[in-house]
Amino acid sequence: MIYKKFIPCIYLYKGNAIKGFSDRTIIDTNPVALAKFYSDNNADELIVYDMSEGDAEHEEALDIIKAICNEAEIPVIGAGNVKRMEDIKKLIYAGCKKAALNYSKPENVEITEEVSKKFGKDKIVVCVTEAETISSNEELLENYVEEIILVREKELKDAIAVSKFPIIASVPEVSLDKILELLSKDNICGISGYAINQNAKELLAIKSLCQNNGIAVNTFEPAIKWEEFKLNSDGHVTVVVQDYKTDEVLMVAYMNEEAYNMTLKTGKMTYYSRSRQELWIKGETSGHYQYVKSLTADCDKDTILAKVSQLGAACHTGAHSCFFNEIMAKEYEETNPLKVFEQVFDVIKDRKVHPKEGSYTNYLFDKGIDKILKKLGEEATEIVIAAKNPNANEVKYEISDFLYHMMVLMAEKNVTWEEITTELAQR
């Protein structure tokens, strides 16, 4: 199903989020936290307009955009400061799902076909200020562009009339009736701008209103109704809660029907407290909210597995997980790839901070980046040589050596495994 989207935007200028293109009033000094706020409040996507001036500012802005992409758990559209293909590449490599060409600049129109063929049509959107720009570039847009962002509201009526392409309408503060009217148009695929920024906390309520008016929006619609669950003797369902990134089990709690429906309505994990005999939204007093990523029932439909984005600690003791009281443990070798990589990497990072005499890792750090790169190159060559040998064990040994030296490089350059896996997942 195609959903209508609610897309807040961040106007990024000198490291701050400002009010708009023509109003540089600072609304937030932490754009990354603001992006997380929009994500947590059920925005569907996010547009970041880079309004930096000069190369140095632009590079700083790209670092912030990368941090936003890492933190915001929704697709990010990067826009602004695009002059050539390399600028589109930087936005996509920073983690943006899509990059925008400003069609007010002729050079952006000229590179449309090139960047679309290079990165894929689904990665390219265009920003226009005039409806006429859409009609005069119809063939180019149809062949090489995913969506159009119309940034000037007074052109909306004409743009809707001439465009057969999906339009994201950027609008100032408007009434709910106006939002419903716009979203009812077939070629309006989303709403962005100040109107969405100002109402970010109310997006679920606005989406509910859209649903009531027959407009398809992305909400938490359950595939399993409450009456289909097998309840325990108290009329509850057990909920096992996992961190959606690491699969770490965080806690176990219970839901009644009201808690289940509230979780689906708000996108925040809500439980029933058996001791207090009342609903409780996780994080309401501590700020340690759990934002729903998925809910899955077990085979008997008597237990729910909830994967969540956890803010702060899940446990009332302040621990990240409630499961920290070890009862017994048998020695075993950890083979989970992510855990092994993290464990080895933690040792390497610790050596950098707390040098150990005779440590080969510290030897590499002491010799510096050139030595690390030399060893990494040597190990890469060893993999190639080993791959020519019919014995696969040699490849295994050389890849292990390469990965170790690669992690030394990662520690030297302050690159984390999470950044690497996020980058791979986005490709």
C-alpha positions as CSV (number, residue, x, y, z in Angstrom):
1,M,0.0,0.0,0.0
2,I,1.2,3.5,-0.8
3,Y,1.0,5.8,2.3
4,K,0.8,9.6,2.4
5,K,3.9,10.8,4.4
6,F,4.5,13.3,7.1
7,I,8.0,14.7,6.6
8,P,9.5,17.3,9.1
9,C,12.5,19.2,7.9
10,I,15.7,20.6,9.5
11,Y,17.1,23.8,8.0
12,L,20.8,23.3,9.0
13,Y,22.8,26.5,9.3
14,K,26.1,26.9,11.2
15,G,25.6,23.8,13.2
16,N,22.1,24.8,14.3
17,A,18.5,24.1,13.2
18,I,16.9,27.3,12.2
19,K,13.3,28.3,11.4
20,G,13.5,28.4,7.6
21,F,15.1,29.5,4.4
22,S,14.4,33.2,5.1
23,D,14.2,33.1,8.9
24,R,17.5,32.2,10.6
25,T,16.1,32.2,14.1
26,I,17.7,29.2,15.9
27,I,15.1,26.7,17.1
28,D,17.5,24.0,18.2
29,T,21.2,24.0,18.8
30,N,21.3,20.2,18.6
31,P,20.0,19.1,15.1
32,V,20.9,15.5,15.8
33,A,18.6,15.4,18.9
34,L,15.9,17.2,17.0
35,A,16.1,14.5,14.2
36,K,15.7,11.8,16.9
37,F,12.7,13.7,18.3
38,Y,11.0,13.7,14.9
39,S,11.8,10.0,14.4
40,D,10.5,9.1,17.9
41,N,7.2,10.9,17.2
42,N,6.3,8.9,14.2
43,A,7.5,11.0,11.3
44,D,7.8,9.0,8.1
45,E,10.9,10.7,6.6
46,L,13.1,13.7,7.3
47,I,14.4,16.4,5.0
48,V,17.7,18.1,5.9
49,Y,18.5,21.3,4.1
50,D,22.2,22.1,4.2
51,M,22.3,25.9,4.2
52,S,26.0,26.2,5.0
53,E,28.3,28.8,3.3
54,G,31.8,27.8,2.1
55,D,33.6,24.5,1.9
56,A,34.6,24.3,5.6
57,E,31.0,24.9,6.8
58,H,29.8,22.4,4.2
59,E,32.1,19.7,5.5
60,E,30.9,20.3,9.0
61,A,27.3,20.1,7.8
62,L,28.0,16.8,6.2
63,D,29.3,15.5,9.5
64,I,26.1,16.6,11.2
65,I,24.0,15.0,8.4
66,K,25.9,11.7,8.9
67,A,25.2,11.9,12.6
68,I,21.5,12.6,11.9
69,C,21.3,9.6,9.6
70,N,22.9,7.4,12.3
71,E,20.5,8.7,15.0
72,A,17.2,9.2,13.2
73,E,15.5,5.9,12.6
74,I,13.6,7.1,9.5
75,P,14.8,7.7,6.0
76,V,16.6,11.0,5.5
77,I,16.5,13.2,2.3
78,G,19.6,15.3,2.0
79,A,19.2,18.6,0.2
80,G,21.2,21.8,-0.4
81,N,24.8,22.6,-1.6
82,V,24.6,20.3,-4.5
83,K,26.6,21.4,-7.5
84,R,27.9,18.2,-9.0
85,M,27.7,14.4,-8.8
86,E,30.3,14.3,-6.0
87,D,27.9,16.2,-3.8
88,I,25.1,13.7,-4.3
89,K,27.6,10.9,-3.6
90,K,28.6,12.6,-0.3
91,L,25.0,12.9,0.9
92,I,24.2,9.2,0.0
93,Y,27.5,8.1,1.6
94,A,26.6,10.1,4.7
95,G,23.6,7.8,5.0
96,C,20.8,9.7,3.2
97,K,18.3,7.4,1.6
98,K,17.7,10.1,-1.1
99,A,19.5,13.2,-2.3
100,A,17.8,16.3,-3.7
101,L,18.7,18.4,-6.8
102,N,17.8,22.1,-6.6
103,Y,16.2,22.8,-10.0
104,S,16.6,26.5,-9.5
105,K,20.2,25.8,-10.5
106,P,20.6,24.9,-14.2
107,E,23.7,22.8,-13.4
108,N,21.5,20.5,-11.2
109,V,19.1,20.0,-14.1
110,E,22.0,19.1,-16.3
111,I,23.3,16.3,-14.0
112,T,19.9,14.7,-13.3
113,E,20.4,11.8,-15.8
114,E,24.0,11.2,-14.7
115,V,23.3,11.0,-11.0
116,S,20.1,8.9,-11.5
117,K,22.0,6.3,-13.6
118,K,24.8,6.3,-11.1
119,F,22.8,6.0,-7.8
120,G,19.4,4.9,-9.0
121,K,16.2,6.8,-9.7
122,D,14.8,5.9,-6.3
123,K,17.7,7.9,-4.7
124,I,17.0,11.1,-6.5
125,V,14.4,13.8,-5.7
126,V,14.3,17.4,-7.0
127,C,13.4,20.7,-5.2
128,V,11.4,23.2,-7.3
129,T,10.0,26.6,-6.6
130,E,7.9,27.1,-9.7
131,A,5.1,24.8,-11.1
132,E,6.4,25.7,-14.6
133,T,9.7,23.9,-13.8
134,I,7.8,20.7,-13.5
135,S,6.0,21.0,-16.8
136,S,9.2,22.1,-18.7
137,N,11.2,19.1,-17.4
138,E,8.5,16.5,-17.7
139,E,10.5,13.9,-19.6
140,L,13.6,14.2,-17.4
141,L,11.5,13.9,-14.2
142,E,9.6,10.9,-15.5
143,N,12.7,9.0,-16.4
144,Y,15.2,9.9,-13.6
145,V,13.4,11.3,-10.5
146,E,11.5,9.6,-7.7
147,E,9.7,12.6,-6.2
148,I,9.4,16.4,-6.3
149,I,9.7,18.7,-3.3
150,L,7.7,21.9,-3.9
151,V,9.2,24.4,-1.5
152,R,7.0,27.4,-2.4
153,E,3.4,27.1,-1.1
154,K,1.9,29.7,-3.4
155,E,2.8,27.4,-6.4
156,L,0.9,24.4,-5.0
157,K,-2.3,24.9,-6.9
158,D,-0.6,25.2,-10.2
159,A,1.9,22.3,-9.4
160,I,-1.0,20.0,-8.5
161,A,-2.7,20.9,-11.8
162,V,0.4,20.3,-14.0
163,S,2.2,17.4,-12.3
164,K,1.7,13.7,-12.8
165,F,4.6,13.1,-10.5
166,P,4.6,12.5,-6.7
167,I,4.9,15.9,-4.9
168,I,6.0,16.5,-1.3
169,A,4.4,19.8,-0.5
170,S,6.3,22.1,1.9
171,V,3.8,24.3,3.6
172,P,3.8,26.9,6.5
173,E,1.4,26.6,9.5
174,V,-1.9,25.5,8.1
175,S,-5.2,24.1,9.4
176,L,-5.9,20.4,9.6
177,D,-8.6,20.8,7.0
178,K,-6.0,22.1,4.6
179,I,-3.6,19.2,5.3
180,L,-6.5,16.8,4.7
181,E,-7.4,18.6,1.5
182,L,-3.8,18.4,0.2
183,L,-3.3,14.8,1.1
184,S,-6.6,13.9,-0.7
185,K,-4.9,14.9,-4.0
186,D,-3.6,11.9,-5.9
187,N,-0.2,13.5,-6.8
188,I,0.5,14.8,-3.2
189,C,2.5,12.0,-1.6
190,G,3.5,13.9,1.5
191,I,3.5,17.1,3.6
192,S,6.6,18.8,4.9
193,G,7.7,22.2,6.1
194,Y,6.9,24.3,9.2
195,A,3.4,22.9,9.5
196,I,4.8,19.5,10.3
197,N,7.7,20.7,12.4
198,Q,5.3,22.6,14.7
199,N,2.9,19.6,15.0
200,A,5.5,16.8,15.4
201,K,4.1,15.7,18.7
202,E,0.7,15.3,17.3
203,L,1.5,13.3,14.2
204,L,-0.2,10.1,15.4
205,A,-3.4,12.1,16.1
206,I,-3.2,13.7,12.7
207,K,-2.6,10.3,11.1
208,S,-5.7,9.0,12.9
209,L,-7.7,11.9,11.5
210,C,-6.4,11.1,8.1
211,Q,-7.5,7.4,8.4
212,N,-10.9,8.5,9.5
213,N,-11.1,10.5,6.3
214,G,-10.1,7.7,4.1
215,I,-6.5,8.8,3.6
216,A,-3.9,6.0,3.7
217,V,-1.1,6.8,6.2
218,N,1.5,4.7,8.0
219,T,0.3,3.7,11.4
220,F,0.6,0.8,13.8
221,E,-2.2,-1.4,12.4
222,P,-2.1,-4.8,14.2
223,A,-2.4,-8.0,12.2
224,I,-3.6,-9.8,15.4
225,K,-6.5,-8.4,17.3
226,W,-6.5,-8.6,21.1
227,E,-9.3,-11.2,21.3
228,E,-7.0,-13.6,19.3
229,F,-4.5,-13.8,22.1
230,K,-4.5,-16.6,24.7
231,L,-4.5,-14.7,28.0
232,N,-3.2,-15.8,31.3
233,S,-5.4,-16.2,34.4
234,D,-5.2,-12.5,35.0
235,G,-6.3,-11.6,31.5
236,H,-2.8,-10.5,30.5
237,V,-0.3,-11.3,27.8
238,T,3.4,-11.6,28.7
239,V,5.7,-9.2,26.7
240,V,9.4,-10.0,26.2
241,V,11.3,-6.8,25.2
242,Q,14.4,-6.8,23.0
243,D,16.7,-4.0,21.8
244,Y,16.0,-3.9,18.1
245,K,19.7,-3.3,17.2
246,T,21.5,-5.8,19.4
247,D,18.7,-8.4,20.2
248,E,19.6,-8.0,23.8
249,V,16.7,-9.0,26.1
250,L,15.9,-5.9,28.1
251,M,12.9,-6.8,30.3
252,V,9.7,-8.7,30.7
253,A,6.3,-7.1,31.4
254,Y,2.6,-7.6,30.9
255,M,-0.1,-6.0,28.7
256,N,-3.9,-5.9,29.1
257,E,-6.1,-4.9,26.2
258,E,-5.9,-1.2,27.1
259,A,-2.1,-1.3,27.2
260,Y,-2.0,-3.2,23.9
261,N,-4.2,-0.7,22.2
262,M,-2.3,2.3,23.7
263,T,1.0,0.9,22.5
264,L,-0.4,0.6,19.0
265,K,-1.9,4.1,19.2
266,T,1.2,6.0,20.5
267,G,4.1,3.9,19.3
268,K,5.5,3.9,22.8
269,M,5.6,0.6,24.9
270,T,2.8,0.7,27.4
271,Y,2.2,-2.0,30.0
272,Y,-0.1,-3.0,32.8
273,S,1.4,-2.9,36.3
274,R,0.1,-5.8,38.3
275,S,1.4,-4.4,41.6
276,R,-0.2,-0.9,41.0
277,Q,-3.0,-2.2,38.9
278,E,-2.7,0.6,36.4
279,L,-1.3,1.3,33.0
280,W,2.2,2.6,32.7
281,I,4.0,4.1,29.7
282,K,7.6,3.0,30.0
283,G,9.8,6.1,30.5
284,E,6.9,8.5,31.4
285,T,8.7,9.5,34.6
286,S,12.3,8.6,33.8
287,G,12.4,9.7,30.1
288,H,13.6,6.2,29.2
289,Y,11.0,5.6,26.6
290,Q,10.8,2.4,24.5
291,Y,9.7,3.2,20.9
292,V,8.1,0.3,19.1
293,K,9.9,-1.2,16.1
294,S,8.0,-4.4,15.8
295,L,5.5,-6.6,17.8
296,T,5.5,-10.4,17.1
297,A,3.3,-13.1,18.7
298,D,4.7,-16.5,19.4
299,C,3.2,-19.7,18.0
300,D,0.6,-20.0,20.8
301,K,-0.3,-16.3,20.7
302,D,0.2,-16.1,24.5
303,T,3.5,-14.1,24.4
304,I,4.5,-10.9,22.5
305,L,8.1,-10.3,21.4
306,A,8.6,-6.5,21.3
307,K,11.6,-5.1,19.5
308,V,12.2,-1.5,20.6
309,S,14.4,1.5,20.4
310,Q,15.4,2.0,24.0
311,L,16.2,5.4,25.4
312,G,18.5,5.2,28.4
313,A,18.0,2.2,30.8
314,A,15.3,-0.4,30.6
315,C,15.7,-1.5,34.2
316,H,14.5,0.6,37.2
317,T,17.9,0.0,38.8
318,G,19.6,2.0,36.1
319,A,21.0,-1.0,34.2
320,H,20.5,-1.2,30.5
321,S,18.8,-4.6,30.8
322,C,17.0,-6.2,33.7
323,F,18.9,-9.4,33.2
324,F,22.2,-9.0,35.0
325,N,22.0,-11.3,38.0
326,E,24.1,-14.3,36.8
327,I,22.9,-17.6,38.3
328,M,25.4,-19.9,36.6
329,A,27.6,-19.8,33.5
330,K,29.4,-22.6,31.7
331,E,32.4,-21.6,29.7
332,Y,31.9,-21.4,26.0
333,E,33.4,-19.7,23.0
334,E,31.3,-16.8,21.7
335,T,30.8,-17.3,18.0
336,N,28.1,-14.7,17.3
337,P,30.0,-12.6,14.7
338,L,28.8,-9.2,15.9
339,K,29.7,-10.0,19.5
340,V,33.1,-11.4,18.6
341,F,33.9,-8.3,16.5
342,E,32.7,-6.0,19.4
343,Q,34.7,-7.9,22.0
344,V,38.0,-7.8,20.0
345,F,37.4,-4.2,19.1
346,D,36.8,-3.3,22.7
347,V,40.2,-4.8,23.6
348,I,41.9,-2.9,20.8
349,K,40.2,0.4,21.9
350,D,41.2,-0.3,25.5
351,R,44.9,-0.8,24.5
352,K,44.8,2.6,22.8
353,V,43.6,4.3,26.1
354,H,45.5,2.0,28.5
355,P,48.8,0.8,26.8
356,K,50.2,-2.5,27.8
357,E,53.9,-3.2,27.7
358,G,54.8,-5.7,25.0
359,S,51.4,-5.4,23.2
360,Y,51.6,-5.7,19.5
361,T,48.5,-3.5,19.2
362,N,50.2,-0.7,21.1
363,Y,53.3,-1.2,18.9
364,L,51.0,-0.4,15.9
365,F,49.5,2.6,17.6
366,D,52.9,3.9,18.6
367,K,54.2,3.6,15.0
368,G,51.3,5.5,13.7
369,I,48.9,5.5,10.7
370,D,51.5,4.7,8.1
371,K,52.6,1.5,9.8
372,I,48.9,0.5,10.3
373,L,48.2,1.0,6.7
374,K,51.3,-0.8,5.6
375,K,50.3,-3.9,7.7
376,L,46.8,-3.7,6.4
377,G,48.0,-3.7,2.8
378,E,50.3,-6.6,3.5
379,E,47.5,-8.6,5.0
380,A,45.2,-7.9,2.0
381,T,47.9,-9.2,-0.2
382,E,48.2,-12.3,1.9
383,I,44.5,-13.0,1.4
384,V,45.0,-12.9,-2.3
385,I,47.9,-15.3,-2.2
386,A,46.1,-17.7,0.2
387,A,43.1,-17.7,-2.1
388,K,45.2,-19.4,-4.8
389,N,45.9,-22.3,-2.4
390,P,43.4,-25.1,-2.5
391,N,43.4,-25.3,1.4
392,A,40.7,-22.9,2.5
393,N,42.2,-22.8,6.0
394,E,44.9,-20.3,4.9
395,V,42.2,-17.9,3.6
396,K,40.5,-18.1,7.0
397,Y,43.7,-17.3,8.9
398,E,44.6,-14.4,6.6
399,I,41.2,-12.9,6.7
400,S,41.3,-13.0,10.5
401,D,44.7,-11.2,10.4
402,F,43.2,-8.6,8.0
403,L,40.2,-8.0,10.2
404,Y,42.3,-7.5,13.2
405,H,44.5,-4.9,11.5
406,M,41.4,-3.3,10.0
407,M,40.0,-2.9,13.6
408,V,43.2,-1.3,14.6
409,L,42.7,1.2,11.8
410,M,39.1,1.7,12.9
411,A,40.2,2.5,16.4
412,E,42.8,4.9,15.1
413,K,40.2,6.7,13.0
414,N,37.4,6.5,15.6
415,V,35.1,4.4,13.3
416,T,32.7,2.0,15.1
417,W,31.3,-1.3,14.0
418,E,27.8,0.2,14.3
419,E,28.8,2.8,11.7
420,I,30.1,0.1,9.4
421,T,27.0,-2.1,9.7
422,T,24.7,0.9,9.3
423,E,26.5,1.9,6.1
424,L,26.3,-1.7,4.7
425,A,22.6,-1.9,5.6
426,Q,21.9,1.4,3.8
427,R,23.5,0.2,0.5
